[in-house]
Amino acid sequence: MLNFKNNSKDLTLGVEMEIQLIDPKTLRPIPVAGDFIAALNNPKITKEMFRSTLEIVSGIADQVQDIASDLALSLAQIKEFAAENNILLASTGTHPTADYNNRILSPSDRYQQLMDKNQWIIKRMAVYGLHVHIGMLNADECIRFNNYLIQFLPHLIALSASSPFWKGNDTGLNASRPTTYEAHPTAGMPILVKDWPQFLILYDQLLQTHSIQSMKDVWWDLRPSPGYGTLEIRICDAPATMLEVESITAFIHLLAYRCKMVNQIDKDSTHSLPTSWILRENKWRAIRFGVEAEIIKESTLEMISIKNDIHQIISEMAPFIRELRYQHYMQCLNDILEKGIALFVKGR
């Protein structure tokens, strides 16, 4: 039985961010993550699938400001060690020129099994992401939030898109990273269910057919994370700056508050599942066009600007933005929407 950890508080946050380790001469990834981990001995600095990647994991927090402080402590350690050893750091969804065939697996039986099973598909997953966990009160709430927040994956792709290049080629996409996941049989768009019992049936079937060995093998764009009692948003490219990491996390937090309001207003109704082809089409449009995408509004099938929709959401959530003190994060998102880059916020 897959047990969901019930939390005493909902809508808490946790963040996982991935960092590239770069040779200063070649500007290519180098397999030195193990050196960082051994030297720093920080449980919040961990390995990833390939040895040229480090992951920083935050603790649990109520607001993004606390997440930012937490991540900054680990990042400062990494920066100091990198400077002492003449190693550069980078953060984007893909390395723009590196060949994924040159990546070296981190030592792990699980990683080796995945490589043996999935071959070239796993090799192509030499990419970098931002994962945000949202605390859920219980399993049923997690499924409700999952089925609401899935419609905003295109918005998160657009805001975080930082992977237009692949092996030295301009892909023509704003975000090529999501396409590397979609070939994997247990990645990409999630299989939607109406409640937790249905999810348990699905999970048992995946285990029974040896499609997965555990929840760790479910790499959906968003997924329940029962061991932590969270819903994990996995779709975002690794943003280029810490301000963008914090601002996109703040937007996800606001979407979670928005979902909570919707559920409170309409808590007695049975919500139908979103239409799968519309979800898939909207995701593709965000991958291709980023913040300039026009997506499909499910209720009317009309085309709406993803940029305008994000502005509208931010406007609607103004009371929560003030309460959580997220104003400067919203200014960062506005800069991304209007200028394509995050600008430094004076006084931050």
C-alpha positions in Angstrom: 0.0 0.0 0.0 1.3 3.4 -1.0 0.8 5.6 2.1 0.4 9.4 1.7 2.1 11.4 4.5 -0.6 13.6 6.0 0.8 17.1 6.8 -0.3 19.3 9.7 0.0 22.3 7.4 -0.9 22.7 3.7 0.7 24.8 1.0 4.1 24.7 2.5 7.0 24.8 0.0 10.1 22.9 -0.9 12.5 23.3 -3.8 15.0 21.2 -5.7 17.2 23.0 -8.2 19.9 21.5 -10.5 23.2 23.2 -11.4 25.7 22.5 -14.2 29.4 22.1 -13.4 31.4 23.7 -16.1 35.1 23.6 -17.2 36.3 27.2 -17.5 38.4 26.4 -20.6 36.0 24.4 -22.7 32.8 25.7 -21.2 31.5 22.1 -21.3 30.2 20.0 -18.4 32.7 18.2 -16.3 32.1 15.1 -14.0 33.1 16.5 -10.6 29.9 16.5 -8.6 31.4 13.8 -6.3 34.2 16.2 -5.4 31.7 18.8 -4.2 29.6 16.4 -2.3 32.6 14.8 -0.5 34.2 18.2 0.4 31.1 20.0 1.5 29.3 17.2 3.4 26.0 19.1 3.2 22.9 16.8 3.1 21.1 19.5 1.1 23.7 19.2 -1.7 23.2 15.9 -3.5 24.1 14.0 -6.7 22.0 13.7 -9.8 21.9 11.2 -12.6 25.0 12.6 -14.3 28.2 13.5 -12.6 28.3 17.0 -14.1 25.2 18.0 -12.1 24.6 19.0 -8.5 21.2 19.3 -6.9 20.4 21.7 -4.1 17.4 20.7 -1.9 15.7 23.2 0.4 14.0 22.5 3.7 10.3 23.1 4.2 9.1 26.7 4.4 5.9 28.7 4.5 7.0 31.4 2.1 9.5 31.8 -0.8 11.7 34.2 1.2 12.6 31.4 3.6 13.3 29.1 0.7 15.6 31.7 -0.8 17.6 32.0 2.4 17.9 28.3 2.7 19.1 27.7 -0.9 21.5 30.7 -0.7 23.4 29.0 2.2 24.0 25.9 0.2 24.8 27.8 -3.0 27.3 29.9 -1.2 29.2 26.7 -0.2 29.1 25.5 -3.8 30.3 28.8 -5.1 33.2 28.9 -2.7 34.4 25.4 -3.5 33.9 26.1 -7.2 36.1 29.3 -7.0 38.8 27.4 -5.1 38.9 24.7 -7.7 38.5 26.8 -10.9 35.1 25.4 -11.8 32.2 27.4 -13.2 28.5 27.1 -12.5 25.6 27.5 -14.8 21.9 27.1 -14.8 19.7 26.6 -17.8 17.4 23.8 -19.0 20.0 22.4 -21.3 23.7 23.0 -21.9 23.6 24.8 -25.3 26.5 22.9 -27.0 27.4 19.8 -25.0 26.9 16.3 -26.4 24.8 14.2 -24.0 26.7 11.1 -25.1 29.7 12.3 -23.2 27.9 12.4 -19.8 29.0 10.0 -17.1 26.5 8.4 -14.8 26.7 9.0 -11.1 27.5 5.8 -9.1 24.1 4.2 -8.4 22.6 0.8 -9.0 19.3 2.5 -9.8 20.8 4.8 -12.4 22.6 1.9 -14.0 19.4 -0.1 -14.2 17.6 2.8 -15.8 20.4 3.1 -18.3 20.3 -0.6 -19.1 16.5 -0.5 -19.5 15.9 2.7 -21.4 19.3 3.2 -23.3 19.4 6.3 -25.5 16.2 7.7 -23.9 18.0 8.0 -20.6 21.2 9.4 -22.1 19.2 12.2 -23.6 17.9 13.2 -20.2 21.1 15.2 -19.5 19.0 18.2 -18.7 18.4 20.5 -15.8 15.2 21.4 -14.0 13.5 23.2 -11.1 11.1 21.0 -9.0 8.7 22.7 -6.5 6.9 20.7 -3.8 3.6 22.0 -2.3 2.5 20.6 1.0 -0.9 18.8 0.9 -3.1 18.0 3.9 -4.0 14.6 2.6 -4.0 12.3 -0.5 -7.4 13.3 -1.9 -6.5 17.0 -1.7 -3.3 16.2 -3.6 -5.3 14.7 -6.5 -7.6 17.7 -6.6 -4.7 20.1 -6.7 -3.0 17.9 -9.4 -6.1 18.1 -11.6 -6.4 21.8 -11.2 -2.7 22.9 -11.5 -2.1 20.7 -14.6 -3.8 23.3 -16.7 -1.1 25.8 -15.7 1.9 23.8 -16.9 2.1 25.8 -20.1 2.4 29.0 -18.0 5.3 27.5 -16.1 7.0 26.3 -19.2 6.7 29.8 -20.7 8.1 31.5 -17.6 11.0 29.1 -17.1 11.9 28.3 -20.7 15.7 28.4 -21.0 16.5 25.5 -23.3 16.3 26.6 -26.9 19.6 25.0 -27.8 20.6 21.3 -28.0 24.0 20.0 -29.0 24.9 23.3 -30.6 21.7 23.6 -32.6 18.9 26.1 -32.3 15.9 23.9 -31.9 13.4 26.6 -32.8 11.7 25.8 -29.5 11.6 28.0 -26.4 12.0 24.9 -24.3 13.5 21.7 -25.7 14.0 20.1 -22.3 10.4 18.9 -21.9 10.7 17.0 -25.2 13.6 14.9 -23.8 11.3 13.5 -21.1 8.3 12.7 -23.2 9.8 9.7 -25.0 10.1 8.0 -21.6 7.1 5.8 -20.9 6.5 7.1 -17.4 7.3 10.7 -18.0 5.6 13.7 -19.6 1.9 14.4 -19.1 0.5 12.5 -16.1 -2.2 9.9 -16.3 -5.2 11.7 -14.7 -7.4 10.0 -12.1 -10.4 11.4 -10.1 -9.3 10.4 -6.6 -6.7 8.7 -4.5 -8.2 5.2 -4.7 -8.0 5.4 -8.5 -4.4 6.5 -8.2 -3.6 3.5 -6.0 -5.1 1.2 -8.6 -2.9 2.8 -11.3 0.2 2.6 -9.1 -0.4 -1.0 -8.3 -0.8 -1.8 -12.0 2.4 0.0 -12.9 4.2 -2.1 -10.2 2.6 -5.4 -11.2 3.6 -5.0 -14.8 7.1 -4.0 -13.9 6.6 -0.6 -15.6 8.1 1.0 -12.5 9.9 -0.1 -9.3 8.7 2.7 -7.1 7.3 6.3 -7.3 10.8 7.4 -8.1 10.3 6.0 -11.6 7.3 8.2 -12.2 8.7 11.3 -13.9 5.5 13.1 -14.8 5.4 16.8 -15.3 3.6 17.0 -11.9 3.0 14.1 -9.6 1.9 13.2 -6.0 4.9 12.6 -3.8 3.4 10.5 -1.0 6.6 10.1 1.0 6.8 13.9 1.5 3.0 14.5 1.6 3.4 16.9 -1.4 2.4 17.6 -4.9 5.6 18.0 -6.9 5.7 20.3 -9.9 8.5 19.1 -12.2 7.9 20.9 -15.5 10.1 23.9 -15.1 13.4 24.4 -16.9 16.2 25.4 -14.6 16.0 29.2 -14.5 19.2 31.2 -15.2 19.1 33.2 -12.0 18.2 32.7 -8.3 15.7 35.6 -8.6 13.9 33.7 -11.4 13.9 30.5 -9.3 12.3 32.4 -6.4 9.8 34.2 -8.6 8.6 31.1 -10.4 8.3 29.3 -7.1 6.2 32.3 -5.8 3.9 32.0 -8.9 3.4 28.3 -8.2 2.6 29.1 -4.6 0.0 31.6 -5.7 -1.5 29.1 -8.1 -1.8 26.7 -5.1 -3.7 29.4 -3.1 -5.9 30.0 -6.1 -6.7 26.3 -6.3 -7.6 26.3 -2.6 -10.0 29.2 -3.1 -11.7 27.3 -6.0 -12.1 24.2 -4.0 -13.5 26.1 -1.0 -16.1 27.9 -3.2 -17.0 24.7 -5.1 -16.1 22.0 -2.6 -19.3 20.0 -2.9 -19.2 19.6 -6.7 -17.6 16.8 -8.6 -15.0 18.2 -11.0 -14.6 16.6 -14.4 -11.1 15.8 -15.5 -9.4 18.3 -17.9 -9.5 17.3 -21.6 -6.3 15.5 -22.4 -5.8 16.7 -26.0 -6.2 20.4 -24.9 -3.7 19.9 -22.1 -1.2 18.3 -24.6 -1.8 21.0 -27.3 -1.3 23.8 -24.8 1.9 22.3 -23.5 3.2 22.0 -27.0 2.4 25.7 -27.8 4.2 26.8 -24.7 7.2 24.7 -25.6 7.3 26.2 -29.1 6.4 29.8 -28.5 7.0 30.5 -24.8 5.4 33.6 -23.4 4.1 34.5 -26.9 2.0 31.4 -27.1 -1.8 31.4 -27.5 -3.4 28.6 -25.7 -6.9 27.0 -25.7 -9.4 27.9 -23.0 -11.1 24.7 -22.4 -14.6 26.0 -21.4 -15.0 28.0 -24.7 -12.2 26.7 -27.0 -11.2 30.3 -27.7 -7.6 31.2 -28.1 -6.1 33.3 -25.2 -2.7 34.8 -24.8 -0.6 33.0 -22.2 1.1 36.3 -21.3 -2.2 38.0 -20.7 -3.5 35.1 -18.7 -0.4 35.2 -16.4 -1.0 39.0 -15.9 -4.6 38.3 -15.1 -3.8 35.6 -12.5 -1.3 38.0 -10.9 -3.9 40.7 -10.8 -6.5 38.4 -9.2 -4.1 37.2 -6.6 -3.1 40.8 -5.5 -4.3 40.3 -1.8 -2.2 37.1 -1.4 0.8 38.8 -3.1 0.6 41.6 -0.5 0.1 39.2 2.4 3.0 37.0 1.4 5.2 40.0 0.4 5.7 38.7 -3.1 5.6 42.0 -4.9 9.2 42.0 -6.1 8.8 38.5 -7.4 5.8 39.5 -9.5 7.9 42.4 -10.9 10.5 39.8 -12.0 7.8 37.8 -13.7 6.6 40.9 -15.4 10.1 41.5 -16.7 10.2 38.0 -18.1 6.8 38.4 -19.8 7.6 41.8 -21.3 11.4 41.8 -21.8 12.3 38.1 -21.9 14.8 38.4 -19.0 14.7 39.0 -15.3 16.1 42.3 -14.3 17.8 43.1 -11.0 15.3 44.4 -8.4 16.9 47.4 -6.5 16.9 47.0 -2.8 16.3 43.3 -2.8 
